[in-house]
Amino acid sequence: HVVNLAYELNQPPISSVTYSHIGDWAKQNSWISTKPCNIILTSMKMAEDSNNIILRLFESTGVKTMAKLNLPVWSMEIEILCQPFEIKTISLDHRKKQWQEVNLIEEKITGKIK
């Protein structure tokens, strides 16, 4: 998919080396994966005013799509409907295994927590 290749070229992942230490997680693990390939995860960061994690994604091909985000580290899966070229921002409380859609400045959008 051309959009994915362009992102990999223009914004390569940044990795860091750390020392070996004891912990609960496996030596290798995936934080997140998205499906289908027209859903692009553009950022993952801490929320400005809570301990939630903010995920920002968009639909890249102009097709209405049910996005599926798999977060194996927290045993969570999120499904959210994306309109053509729509940007979605999700606030994730991985401790409670809840998420909700928020706007671009992380304000809650009226609706149920999922």
Backbone torsions as a table, in degrees:
resi	resn	phi	psi	omega
1	HIS	NA	125.6	-172.4
2	VAL	-61.7	-41.0	-178.7
3	VAL	-62.0	-43.2	178.7
4	ASN	-62.2	-44.0	179.6
5	LEU	-64.2	-38.7	177.9
6	ALA	-63.6	-42.3	177.6
7	TYR	-63.1	-42.6	179.4
8	GLU	-63.3	-35.4	178.6
9	LEU	-73.3	-47.2	-173.8
10	ASN	-82.6	-26.5	-178.9
11	GLN	-136.4	73.1	-177.9
12	PRO	-65.6	149.3	178.2
13	PRO	-62.5	145.5	177.5
14	ILE	-105.1	127.4	178.4
15	SER	-116.8	158.8	176.7
16	SER	-134.7	146.4	179.8
17	VAL	-95.5	137.3	177.8
18	THR	-132.7	170.6	179.4
19	TYR	-80.5	160.3	177.2
20	SER	-74.1	135.3	-179.5
21	HIS	-151.3	162.1	-179.4
22	ILE	-76.8	141.5	177.2
23	GLY	-172.0	172.4	-176.9
24	ASP	-81.8	-22.4	-173.4
25	TRP	-85.7	155.4	176.9
26	ALA	-66.6	161.4	179.4
27	LYS	-63.2	-31.3	175.7
28	GLN	-129.9	141.1	179.1
29	ASN	-161.2	154.2	175.7
30	SER	-97.1	129.4	177.1
31	TRP	-76.4	-43.3	-173.6
32	ILE	-157.7	147.3	170.5
33	SER	-138.4	151.0	-179.5
34	THR	-123.5	147.6	175.2
35	LYS	-142.5	149.8	-11.2
36	PRO	-73.1	-174.8	-171.1
37	CYS	-70.3	-12.4	177.8
38	ASN	-83.2	-1.6	174.9
39	ILE	-96.3	119.6	-176.3
40	ILE	-111.6	123.3	173.2
41	LEU	-84.2	116.4	-176.7
42	THR	-98.4	-24.9	177.3
43	SER	-157.6	153.5	175.1
44	MET	-141.7	117.4	-174.6
45	LYS	-149.8	169.1	174.5
46	MET	-75.9	145.8	176.9
47	ALA	-66.9	155.1	-178.9
48	GLU	-70.9	-32.3	-171.2
49	ASP	-126.4	17.6	178.9
50	SER	-157.6	-177.4	175.7
51	ASN	-92.3	11.0	178.1
52	ASN	-70.6	163.5	175.1
53	ILE	-107.6	134.9	179.2
54	ILE	-101.2	128.1	175.1
55	LEU	-114.5	131.3	176.2
56	ARG	-121.9	129.9	-178.3
57	LEU	-140.8	164.2	174.3
58	PHE	-148.3	158.1	177.3
59	GLU	-89.0	126.9	-167.9
60	SER	-104.4	-3.8	-173.5
61	THR	-121.0	2.5	179.4
62	GLY	81.2	25.9	-178.1
63	VAL	-123.6	130.1	174.5
64	LYS	-59.3	128.4	-170.0
65	THR	-142.7	140.0	170.0
66	MET	-87.7	107.3	-179.3
67	ALA	-80.9	141.3	177.3
68	LYS	-125.4	120.0	177.9
69	LEU	-111.4	124.8	178.9
70	ASN	-107.1	125.0	179.5
71	LEU	-119.9	79.4	-173.3
72	PRO	-64.3	-26.6	179.5
73	VAL	-59.8	-34.4	-179.0
74	TRP	-111.4	11.6	-179.7
75	SER	52.0	50.4	-179.8
76	MET	-128.2	150.7	171.6
77	GLU	-136.0	135.5	-178.7
78	ILE	-119.2	134.1	172.1
79	GLU	-121.0	130.3	-179.3
80	ILE	-147.0	136.4	-178.3
81	LEU	-80.6	128.2	178.4
82	CYS	-114.6	129.4	173.7
83	GLN	-78.6	165.6	179.7
84	PRO	-53.5	127.5	177.8
85	PHE	59.8	18.3	-177.8
86	GLU	-78.3	140.5	172.5
87	ILE	-94.7	131.9	177.1
88	LYS	-120.3	140.5	175.1
89	THR	-123.8	128.0	-175.9
90	ILE	-120.9	132.9	173.1
91	SER	-101.2	122.7	-172.8
92	LEU	-115.6	121.8	172.5
93	ASP	-103.7	92.3	-173.8
94	HIS	-69.9	-21.3	178.6
95	ARG	-68.7	-40.8	179.6
96	LYS	-92.5	-5.1	-176.4
97	LYS	57.2	44.8	177.7
98	GLN	-125.8	154.1	176.1
99	TRP	-146.9	158.9	172.4
100	GLN	-153.9	152.8	178.1
101	GLU	-75.9	137.9	176.5
102	VAL	-128.2	167.3	177.6
103	ASN	-83.5	-176.4	-174.2
104	LEU	-64.9	-21.8	176.6
105	ILE	-103.8	22.5	170.8
106	GLU	68.2	24.6	174.0
107	GLU	-87.2	141.6	-178.7
108	LYS	-63.2	139.5	172.7
109	ILE	-95.7	135.6	-177.1
110	THR	-55.8	131.5	179.9
111	GLY	152.3	178.5	-176.3
112	LYS	-79.8	148.1	169.5
113	ILE	-77.2	139.5	-177.0
114	LYS	-110.2	NA	NA
